[in-house]
Amino acid sequence: MKTYFLLPGKMESRRIQNMVYKANEFEQCQIFIEYNDIRLNAKSFLSMSLLTGAEGLCCLHANGKDSREAIEKMRAVCTTAM
């Protein structure tokens, strides 16, 4: 399952931290974010740190149990203005 979303302004470390925490709530689900043809593991701080300063269109992928719920919750965290 996947969806696209627009980042509201430049990504800051606080939003990235919130995204990683939310992604890790879904233990039986693989979650990835694609940005500029780079696929990032949404459960990894190291991977997600590449989004620092990013803005624009992203693609959110989720596979596994509760993937629909994971997509909805992750999209909410990603698109909420900080």
Jmol script that loads the backbone (N, CA, C; Angstrom):
load data "model"
ATOM      1  N   MET A   1       0.849  -1.165   0.000  1.00  0.00           N
ATOM      2  CA  MET A   1       0.000   0.000   0.000  1.00  0.00           C
ATOM      3  C   MET A   1       0.901   1.237   0.000  1.00  0.00           C
ATOM      4  N   LYS A   2       0.498   2.252  -0.759  1.00  0.00           N
ATOM      5  CA  LYS A   2       1.296   3.478  -0.770  1.00  0.00           C
ATOM      6  C   LYS A   2       0.401   4.692  -0.964  1.00  0.00           C
ATOM      7  N   THR A   3       0.941   5.842  -0.584  1.00  0.00           N
ATOM      8  CA  THR A   3       0.259   7.117  -0.758  1.00  0.00           C
ATOM      9  C   THR A   3       1.313   8.203  -0.943  1.00  0.00           C
ATOM     10  N   TYR A   4       0.901   9.296  -1.529  1.00  0.00           N
ATOM     11  CA  TYR A   4       1.790  10.442  -1.717  1.00  0.00           C
ATOM     12  C   TYR A   4       1.339  11.571  -0.804  1.00  0.00           C
ATOM     13  N   PHE A   5       2.290  12.384  -0.373  1.00  0.00           N
ATOM     14  CA  PHE A   5       1.958  13.540   0.448  1.00  0.00           C
ATOM     15  C   PHE A   5       2.983  14.637   0.210  1.00  0.00           C
ATOM     16  N   LEU A   6       2.591  15.851   0.534  1.00  0.00           N
ATOM     17  CA  LEU A   6       3.450  17.018   0.374  1.00  0.00           C
ATOM     18  C   LEU A   6       3.939  17.452   1.748  1.00  0.00           C
ATOM     19  N   LEU A   7       5.244  17.596   1.898  1.00  0.00           N
ATOM     20  CA  LEU A   7       5.797  18.047   3.174  1.00  0.00           C
ATOM     21  C   LEU A   7       5.464  19.523   3.376  1.00  0.00           C
ATOM     22  N   PRO A   8       4.903  19.886   4.539  1.00  0.00           N
ATOM     23  CA  PRO A   8       4.547  21.288   4.796  1.00  0.00           C
ATOM     24  C   PRO A   8       5.757  22.080   5.297  1.00  0.00           C
ATOM     25  N   GLY A   9       6.591  22.537   4.405  1.00  0.00           N
ATOM     26  CA  GLY A   9       7.795  23.266   4.803  1.00  0.00           C
ATOM     27  C   GLY A   9       8.973  22.311   4.927  1.00  0.00           C
ATOM     28  N   LYS A  10      10.123  22.856   5.303  1.00  0.00           N
ATOM     29  CA  LYS A  10      11.335  22.045   5.417  1.00  0.00           C
ATOM     30  C   LYS A  10      11.250  21.107   6.614  1.00  0.00           C
ATOM     31  N   MET A  11      11.769  19.893   6.418  1.00  0.00           N
ATOM     32  CA  MET A  11      11.767  18.891   7.482  1.00  0.00           C
ATOM     33  C   MET A  11      12.774  19.273   8.552  1.00  0.00           C
ATOM     34  N   GLU A  12      12.337  19.184   9.785  1.00  0.00           N
ATOM     35  CA  GLU A  12      13.197  19.458  10.933  1.00  0.00           C
ATOM     36  C   GLU A  12      13.385  18.171  11.721  1.00  0.00           C
ATOM     37  N   SER A  13      14.421  18.136  12.535  1.00  0.00           N
ATOM     38  CA  SER A  13      14.739  16.916  13.274  1.00  0.00           C
ATOM     39  C   SER A  13      13.609  16.494  14.215  1.00  0.00           C
ATOM     40  N   ARG A  14      12.865  17.443  14.758  1.00  0.00           N
ATOM     41  CA  ARG A  14      11.764  17.100  15.662  1.00  0.00           C
ATOM     42  C   ARG A  14      10.670  16.320  14.928  1.00  0.00           C
ATOM     43  N   ARG A  15      10.322  16.744  13.733  1.00  0.00           N
ATOM     44  CA  ARG A  15       9.308  16.033  12.943  1.00  0.00           C
ATOM     45  C   ARG A  15       9.830  14.649  12.546  1.00  0.00           C
ATOM     46  N   ILE A  16      11.092  14.568  12.166  1.00  0.00           N
ATOM     47  CA  ILE A  16      11.683  13.280  11.799  1.00  0.00           C
ATOM     48  C   ILE A  16      11.639  12.324  12.989  1.00  0.00           C
ATOM     49  N   GLN A  17      11.969  12.833  14.165  1.00  0.00           N
ATOM     50  CA  GLN A  17      11.918  12.021  15.381  1.00  0.00           C
ATOM     51  C   GLN A  17      10.496  11.500  15.617  1.00  0.00           C
ATOM     52  N   ASN A  18       9.499  12.362  15.466  1.00  0.00           N
ATOM     53  CA  ASN A  18       8.104  11.949  15.638  1.00  0.00           C
ATOM     54  C   ASN A  18       7.708  10.885  14.616  1.00  0.00           C
ATOM     55  N   MET A  19       8.187  11.030  13.393  1.00  0.00           N
ATOM     56  CA  MET A  19       7.879  10.058  12.345  1.00  0.00           C
ATOM     57  C   MET A  19       8.479   8.690  12.670  1.00  0.00           C
ATOM     58  N   VAL A  20       9.718   8.673  13.140  1.00  0.00           N
ATOM     59  CA  VAL A  20      10.377   7.408  13.480  1.00  0.00           C
ATOM     60  C   VAL A  20       9.671   6.734  14.653  1.00  0.00           C
ATOM     61  N   TYR A  21       9.317   7.518  15.678  1.00  0.00           N
ATOM     62  CA  TYR A  21       8.588   6.948  16.822  1.00  0.00           C
ATOM     63  C   TYR A  21       7.256   6.350  16.376  1.00  0.00           C
ATOM     64  N   LYS A  22       6.528   7.059  15.526  1.00  0.00           N
ATOM     65  CA  LYS A  22       5.227   6.570  15.047  1.00  0.00           C
ATOM     66  C   LYS A  22       5.415   5.301  14.205  1.00  0.00           C
ATOM     67  N   ALA A  23       6.409   5.283  13.337  1.00  0.00           N
ATOM     68  CA  ALA A  23       6.655   4.102  12.495  1.00  0.00           C
ATOM     69  C   ALA A  23       6.974   2.872  13.343  1.00  0.00           C
ATOM     70  N   ASN A  24       7.694   3.066  14.426  1.00  0.00           N
ATOM     71  CA  ASN A  24       8.071   1.943  15.280  1.00  0.00           C
ATOM     72  C   ASN A  24       6.918   1.407  16.120  1.00  0.00           C
ATOM     73  N   GLU A  25       5.782   2.085  16.127  1.00  0.00           N
ATOM     74  CA  GLU A  25       4.593   1.563  16.799  1.00  0.00           C
ATOM     75  C   GLU A  25       4.004   0.383  16.024  1.00  0.00           C
ATOM     76  N   PHE A  26       4.360   0.253  14.757  1.00  0.00           N
ATOM     77  CA  PHE A  26       3.831  -0.806  13.896  1.00  0.00           C
ATOM     78  C   PHE A  26       4.917  -1.862  13.689  1.00  0.00           C
ATOM     79  N   GLU A  27       5.046  -2.755  14.668  1.00  0.00           N
ATOM     80  CA  GLU A  27       6.124  -3.741  14.675  1.00  0.00           C
ATOM     81  C   GLU A  27       6.037  -4.748  13.533  1.00  0.00           C
ATOM     82  N   GLN A  28       4.834  -5.101  13.103  1.00  0.00           N
ATOM     83  CA  GLN A  28       4.668  -6.119  12.068  1.00  0.00           C
ATOM     84  C   GLN A  28       4.446  -5.501  10.690  1.00  0.00           C
ATOM     85  N   CYS A  29       4.987  -4.318  10.497  1.00  0.00           N
ATOM     86  CA  CYS A  29       4.780  -3.596   9.246  1.00  0.00           C
ATOM     87  C   CYS A  29       6.107  -2.970   8.806  1.00  0.00           C
ATOM     88  N   GLN A  30       6.441  -3.103   7.534  1.00  0.00           N
ATOM     89  CA  GLN A  30       7.607  -2.419   6.977  1.00  0.00           C
ATOM     90  C   GLN A  30       7.125  -1.087   6.418  1.00  0.00           C
ATOM     91  N   ILE A  31       7.798  -0.001   6.790  1.00  0.00           N
ATOM     92  CA  ILE A  31       7.382   1.329   6.350  1.00  0.00           C
ATOM     93  C   ILE A  31       8.585   2.038   5.733  1.00  0.00           C
ATOM     94  N   PHE A  32       8.387   2.555   4.521  1.00  0.00           N
ATOM     95  CA  PHE A  32       9.439   3.268   3.807  1.00  0.00           C
ATOM     96  C   PHE A  32       8.902   4.592   3.287  1.00  0.00           C
ATOM     97  N   ILE A  33       9.798   5.566   3.180  1.00  0.00           N
ATOM     98  CA  ILE A  33       9.474   6.849   2.570  1.00  0.00           C
ATOM     99  C   ILE A  33      10.424   7.050   1.402  1.00  0.00           C
ATOM    100  N   GLU A  34       9.871   7.415   0.252  1.00  0.00           N
ATOM    101  CA  GLU A  34      10.688   7.721  -0.923  1.00  0.00           C
ATOM    102  C   GLU A  34      10.691   9.223  -1.141  1.00  0.00           C
ATOM    103  N   TYR A  35      11.899   9.759  -1.308  1.00  0.00           N
ATOM    104  CA  TYR A  35      12.066  11.188  -1.564  1.00  0.00           C
ATOM    105  C   TYR A  35      13.225  11.344  -2.538  1.00  0.00           C
ATOM    106  N   ASN A  36      12.991  12.008  -3.653  1.00  0.00           N
ATOM    107  CA  ASN A  36      14.030  12.205  -4.687  1.00  0.00           C
ATOM    108  C   ASN A  36      14.700  10.887  -5.077  1.00  0.00           C
ATOM    109  N   ASP A  37      13.898   9.862  -5.342  1.00  0.00           N
ATOM    110  CA  ASP A  37      14.385   8.548  -5.779  1.00  0.00           C
ATOM    111  C   ASP A  37      15.256   7.836  -4.748  1.00  0.00           C
ATOM    112  N   ILE A  38      15.154   8.223  -3.489  1.00  0.00           N
ATOM    113  CA  ILE A  38      15.862   7.548  -2.402  1.00  0.00           C
ATOM    114  C   ILE A  38      14.812   6.894  -1.513  1.00  0.00           C
ATOM    115  N   ARG A  39      14.992   5.614  -1.211  1.00  0.00           N
ATOM    116  CA  ARG A  39      14.050   4.876  -0.366  1.00  0.00           C
ATOM    117  C   ARG A  39      14.626   4.804   1.045  1.00  0.00           C
ATOM    118  N   LEU A  40      13.887   5.340   2.022  1.00  0.00           N
ATOM    119  CA  LEU A  40      14.349   5.429   3.404  1.00  0.00           C
ATOM    120  C   LEU A  40      13.509   4.545   4.313  1.00  0.00           C
ATOM    121  N   ASN A  41      14.165   3.853   5.235  1.00  0.00           N
ATOM    122  CA  ASN A  41      13.472   3.052   6.237  1.00  0.00           C
ATOM    123  C   ASN A  41      12.910   4.009   7.285  1.00  0.00           C
ATOM    124  N   ALA A  42      11.591   4.087   7.398  1.00  0.00           N
ATOM    125  CA  ALA A  42      10.948   5.042   8.303  1.00  0.00           C
ATOM    126  C   ALA A  42      11.151   4.697   9.773  1.00  0.00           C
ATOM    127  N   LYS A  43      11.671   3.510  10.073  1.00  0.00           N
ATOM    128  CA  LYS A  43      11.898   3.101  11.460  1.00  0.00           C
ATOM    129  C   LYS A  43      13.323   3.383  11.923  1.00  0.00           C
ATOM    130  N   SER A  44      14.139   3.962  11.059  1.00  0.00           N
ATOM    131  CA  SER A  44      15.551   4.194  11.354  1.00  0.00           C
ATOM    132  C   SER A  44      15.869   5.690  11.414  1.00  0.00           C
ATOM    133  N   PHE A  45      16.387   6.140  12.570  1.00  0.00           N
ATOM    134  CA  PHE A  45      16.789   7.543  12.697  1.00  0.00           C
ATOM    135  C   PHE A  45      17.887   7.879  11.694  1.00  0.00           C
ATOM    136  N   LEU A  46      18.832   6.968  11.527  1.00  0.00           N
ATOM    137  CA  LEU A  46      19.942   7.216  10.610  1.00  0.00           C
ATOM    138  C   LEU A  46      19.443   7.393   9.178  1.00  0.00           C
ATOM    139  N   SER A  47      18.579   6.509   8.751  1.00  0.00           N
ATOM    140  CA  SER A  47      18.018   6.596   7.402  1.00  0.00           C
ATOM    141  C   SER A  47      17.193   7.870   7.232  1.00  0.00           C
ATOM    142  N   MET A  48      16.316   8.133   8.178  1.00  0.00           N
ATOM    143  CA  MET A  48      15.403   9.274   8.088  1.00  0.00           C
ATOM    144  C   MET A  48      16.112  10.617   8.220  1.00  0.00           C
ATOM    145  N   SER A  49      17.301  10.630   8.804  1.00  0.00           N
ATOM    146  CA  SER A  49      18.028  11.895   8.946  1.00  0.00           C
ATOM    147  C   SER A  49      18.366  12.506   7.586  1.00  0.00           C
ATOM    148  N   LEU A  50      18.327  11.706   6.537  1.00  0.00           N
ATOM    149  CA  LEU A  50      18.564  12.228   5.185  1.00  0.00           C
ATOM    150  C   LEU A  50      17.458  13.179   4.739  1.00  0.00           C
ATOM    151  N   LEU A  51      16.324  13.175   5.445  1.00  0.00           N
ATOM    152  CA  LEU A  51      15.221  14.082   5.109  1.00  0.00           C
ATOM    153  C   LEU A  51      15.384  15.478   5.715  1.00  0.00           C
ATOM    154  N   THR A  52      16.378  15.686   6.553  1.00  0.00           N
ATOM    155  CA  THR A  52      16.574  16.993   7.176  1.00  0.00           C
ATOM    156  C   THR A  52      16.695  18.068   6.101  1.00  0.00           C
ATOM    157  N   GLY A  53      15.842  19.071   6.190  1.00  0.00           N
ATOM    158  CA  GLY A  53      15.832  20.162   5.225  1.00  0.00           C
ATOM    159  C   GLY A  53      15.035  19.876   3.964  1.00  0.00           C
ATOM    160  N   ALA A  54      14.494  18.672   3.848  1.00  0.00           N
ATOM    161  CA  ALA A  54      13.737  18.293   2.645  1.00  0.00           C
ATOM    162  C   ALA A  54      12.389  19.004   2.611  1.00  0.00           C
ATOM    163  N   GLU A  55      11.905  19.238   1.406  1.00  0.00           N
ATOM    164  CA  GLU A  55      10.557  19.761   1.210  1.00  0.00           C
ATOM    165  C   GLU A  55      10.066  19.288  -0.146  1.00  0.00           C
ATOM    166  N   GLY A  56       8.748  19.156  -0.260  1.00  0.00           N
ATOM    167  CA  GLY A  56       8.188  18.711  -1.529  1.00  0.00           C
ATOM    168  C   GLY A  56       7.417  17.415  -1.402  1.00  0.00           C
ATOM    169  N   LEU A  57       7.317  16.700  -2.518  1.00  0.00           N
ATOM    170  CA  LEU A  57       6.501  15.491  -2.613  1.00  0.00           C
ATOM    171  C   LEU A  57       7.267  14.259  -2.140  1.00  0.00           C
ATOM    172  N   CYS A  58       6.596  13.434  -1.332  1.00  0.00           N
ATOM    173  CA  CYS A  58       7.151  12.169  -0.850  1.00  0.00           C
ATOM    174  C   CYS A  58       6.146  11.056  -1.097  1.00  0.00           C
ATOM    175  N   CYS A  59       6.641   9.842  -1.119  1.00  0.00           N
ATOM    176  CA  CYS A  59       5.786   8.663  -1.252  1.00  0.00           C
ATOM    177  C   CYS A  59       5.987   7.799  -0.011  1.00  0.00           C
ATOM    178  N   LEU A  60       4.899   7.383   0.595  1.00  0.00           N
ATOM    179  CA  LEU A  60       4.919   6.570   1.804  1.00  0.00           C
ATOM    180  C   LEU A  60       4.446   5.163   1.454  1.00  0.00           C
ATOM    181  N   HIS A  61       5.268   4.144   1.762  1.00  0.00           N
ATOM    182  CA  HIS A  61       4.949   2.740   1.489  1.00  0.00           C
ATOM    183  C   HIS A  61       4.817   1.997   2.811  1.00  0.00           C
ATOM    184  N   ALA A  62       3.861   1.093   2.901  1.00  0.00           N
ATOM    185  CA  ALA A  62       3.729   0.217   4.065  1.00  0.00           C
ATOM    186  C   ALA A  62       3.302  -1.167   3.594  1.00  0.00           C
ATOM    187  N   ASN A  63       3.955  -2.188   4.144  1.00  0.00           N
ATOM    188  CA  ASN A  63       3.636  -3.585   3.837  1.00  0.00           C
ATOM    189  C   ASN A  63       3.525  -4.352   5.140  1.00  0.00           C
ATOM    190  N   GLY A  64       2.562  -5.246   5.213  1.00  0.00           N
ATOM    191  CA  GLY A  64       2.418  -6.089   6.386  1.00  0.00           C
ATOM    192  C   GLY A  64       1.122  -5.832   7.122  1.00  0.00           C
ATOM    193  N   LYS A  65       1.047  -6.427   8.300  1.00  0.00           N
ATOM    194  CA  LYS A  65      -0.143  -6.301   9.127  1.00  0.00           C
ATOM    195  C   LYS A  65      -0.351  -4.836   9.505  1.00  0.00           C
ATOM    196  N   ASP A  66      -1.573  -4.382   9.468  1.00  0.00           N
ATOM    197  CA  ASP A  66      -1.946  -3.004   9.827  1.00  0.00           C
ATOM    198  C   ASP A  66      -1.338  -1.954   8.900  1.00  0.00           C
ATOM    199  N   SER A  67      -1.053  -2.310   7.656  1.00  0.00           N
ATOM    200  CA  SER A  67      -0.429  -1.342   6.746  1.00  0.00           C
ATOM    201  C   SER A  67      -1.340  -0.146   6.470  1.00  0.00           C
ATOM    202  N   ARG A  68      -2.648  -0.368   6.400  1.00  0.00           N
ATOM    203  CA  ARG A  68      -3.577   0.741   6.160  1.00  0.00           C
ATOM    204  C   ARG A  68      -3.541   1.740   7.325  1.00  0.00           C
ATOM    205  N   GLU A  69      -3.576   1.220   8.548  1.00  0.00           N
ATOM    206  CA  GLU A  69      -3.517   2.092   9.728  1.00  0.00           C
ATOM    207  C   GLU A  69      -2.170   2.808   9.799  1.00  0.00           C
ATOM    208  N   ALA A  70      -1.104   2.088   9.474  1.00  0.00           N
ATOM    209  CA  ALA A  70       0.233   2.683   9.488  1.00  0.00           C
ATOM    210  C   ALA A  70       0.320   3.846   8.505  1.00  0.00           C
ATOM    211  N   ILE A  71      -0.218   3.661   7.305  1.00  0.00           N
ATOM    212  CA  ILE A  71      -0.214   4.725   6.291  1.00  0.00           C
ATOM    213  C   ILE A  71      -0.967   5.951   6.805  1.00  0.00           C
ATOM    214  N   GLU A  72      -2.147   5.735   7.373  1.00  0.00           N
ATOM    215  CA  GLU A  72      -2.963   6.852   7.864  1.00  0.00           C
ATOM    216  C   GLU A  72      -2.258   7.618   8.975  1.00  0.00           C
ATOM    217  N   LYS A  73      -1.706   6.890   9.949  1.00  0.00           N
ATOM    218  CA  LYS A  73      -1.047   7.544  11.091  1.00  0.00           C
ATOM    219  C   LYS A  73       0.244   8.245  10.663  1.00  0.00           C
ATOM    220  N   MET A  74       1.021   7.599   9.800  1.00  0.00           N
ATOM    221  CA  MET A  74       2.270   8.203   9.335  1.00  0.00           C
ATOM    222  C   MET A  74       1.996   9.448   8.501  1.00  0.00           C
ATOM    223  N   ARG A  75       0.992   9.383   7.659  1.00  0.00           N
ATOM    224  CA  ARG A  75       0.658  10.546   6.831  1.00  0.00           C
ATOM    225  C   ARG A  75       0.238  11.722   7.707  1.00  0.00           C
ATOM    226  N   ALA A  76      -0.518  11.452   8.769  1.00  0.00           N
ATOM    227  CA  ALA A  76      -0.934  12.513   9.687  1.00  0.00           C
ATOM    228  C   ALA A  76       0.278  13.176  10.337  1.00  0.00           C
ATOM    229  N   VAL A  77       1.245  12.372  10.764  1.00  0.00           N
ATOM    230  CA  VAL A  77       2.456  12.925  11.392  1.00  0.00           C
ATOM    231  C   VAL A  77       3.267  13.718  10.373  1.00  0.00           C
ATOM    232  N   CYS A  78       3.362  13.216   9.154  1.00  0.00           N
ATOM    233  CA  CYS A  78       4.179  13.857   8.116  1.00  0.00           C
ATOM    234  C   CYS A  78       3.606  15.188   7.647  1.00  0.00           C
ATOM    235  N   THR A  79       2.294  15.309   7.616  1.00  0.00           N
ATOM    236  CA  THR A  79       1.680  16.500   7.023  1.00  0.00           C
ATOM    237  C   THR A  79       1.209  17.535   8.035  1.00  0.00           C
ATOM    238  N   THR A  80       1.294  17.233   9.321  1.00  0.00           N
ATOM    239  CA  THR A  80       0.882  18.192  10.345  1.00  0.00           C
ATOM    240  C   THR A  80       1.958  19.256  10.503  1.00  0.00           C
ATOM    241  N   ALA A  81       1.559  20.509  10.444  1.00  0.00           N
ATOM    242  CA  ALA A  81       2.520  21.608  10.621  1.00  0.00           C
ATOM    243  C   ALA A  81       3.014  21.624  12.060  1.00  0.00           C
ATOM    244  N   MET A  82       4.305  21.863  12.229  1.00  0.00           N
ATOM    245  CA  MET A  82       4.896  21.902  13.574  1.00  0.00           C
ATOM    246  C   MET A  82       4.973  23.329  14.059  1.00  0.00           C
TER     247      MET A  82
END
end "model"
wireframe off; spacefill off
backbone 0.3
color backbone group
